């Protein structure tokens, strides 16, 4: 299920949208990928820092992805419709 969600984030900027800021989905994907990396490196990160774990960083990265979605929604603007002349 997570793979399909990630693919949607990568495909969304390629689709025509009625709103601007579609490329913010790539930044959201980056935060998501970073969260997955932190999840996989949980023990390694804690073993080397002794302060925080990858699990903690995963939640911070996931929260950043959520923030970026809200930011995108706040800053996006409607695009003018393109009319086809006959």
C-alpha positions as CSV (number, residue, x, y, z in Angstrom):
1,X,0.0,0.0,0.0
2,X,2.8,2.4,0.8
3,X,4.4,1.7,-2.6
4,X,1.2,2.8,-4.4
5,X,1.0,6.0,-2.3
6,X,4.6,6.8,-3.2
7,X,4.0,6.2,-6.9
8,X,1.0,8.6,-6.8
9,X,3.3,11.3,-5.3
10,X,5.7,10.8,-8.2
11,X,3.0,10.7,-10.9
12,X,0.9,13.6,-9.6
13,X,3.2,16.4,-11.0
14,X,2.9,14.9,-14.5
15,X,-0.9,15.1,-14.6
16,X,-2.7,18.3,-15.7
17,X,-4.1,20.1,-12.7
18,X,-6.5,22.9,-12.2
19,X,-4.2,24.3,-9.5
20,X,-0.5,25.4,-9.3
21,X,2.2,23.9,-7.1
22,X,1.8,20.3,-8.4
23,X,5.6,19.9,-8.1
24,X,5.3,20.1,-4.3
25,X,4.3,16.5,-4.4
26,X,7.9,15.7,-5.3
27,X,9.0,17.4,-2.0
28,X,6.4,15.4,-0.1
29,X,7.8,12.3,-1.7
30,X,11.3,13.3,-0.6
31,X,10.2,13.7,3.0
32,X,8.4,10.3,2.8
33,X,11.6,8.6,1.4
34,X,13.6,10.2,4.1
35,X,11.2,8.9,6.7
36,X,11.5,5.4,5.3
37,X,15.3,5.7,5.4
38,X,15.2,6.7,9.0
39,X,12.8,3.8,9.8
40,X,15.3,1.3,8.2
41,X,18.3,2.9,9.9
42,X,16.6,3.1,13.4
43,X,19.2,1.0,15.3
44,X,22.2,2.4,13.4
45,X,21.2,6.0,14.1
46,X,20.6,5.3,17.8
47,X,23.9,3.3,18.1
48,X,25.8,6.3,16.7
49,X,24.0,9.2,18.4
50,X,22.9,7.7,21.8
51,X,20.4,10.6,21.8
52,X,17.7,9.9,19.3
53,X,16.6,7.0,17.1
54,X,15.6,6.6,13.5
55,X,12.1,6.1,14.8
56,X,12.1,9.6,16.2
57,X,13.5,11.1,13.0
58,X,11.0,9.1,11.0
59,X,8.1,10.9,12.8
60,X,9.7,14.3,12.3
61,X,10.2,13.6,8.6
62,X,6.6,12.3,8.2
63,X,5.3,15.5,10.0
64,X,7.4,17.6,7.6
65,X,5.7,15.8,4.7
66,X,2.3,16.6,6.2
67,X,3.3,20.2,6.8
68,X,4.4,20.5,3.1
69,X,1.0,19.3,1.9
70,X,-0.7,21.9,4.0
71,X,1.7,24.5,2.7
72,X,1.0,23.5,-0.9
73,X,-2.8,23.8,-0.3
74,X,-2.4,27.2,1.3
75,X,-0.2,28.6,-1.5
76,X,-1.7,27.0,-4.6
77,X,-3.7,29.1,-7.0
78,X,-6.3,28.1,-9.6
79,X,-5.0,28.0,-13.2
80,X,-6.9,29.7,-15.9
81,X,-8.8,27.2,-18.0
82,X,-7.5,26.7,-21.5
83,X,-10.2,27.2,-24.1
84,X,-9.9,25.5,-27.5
85,X,-10.9,27.8,-30.4
86,X,-12.9,26.2,-33.1
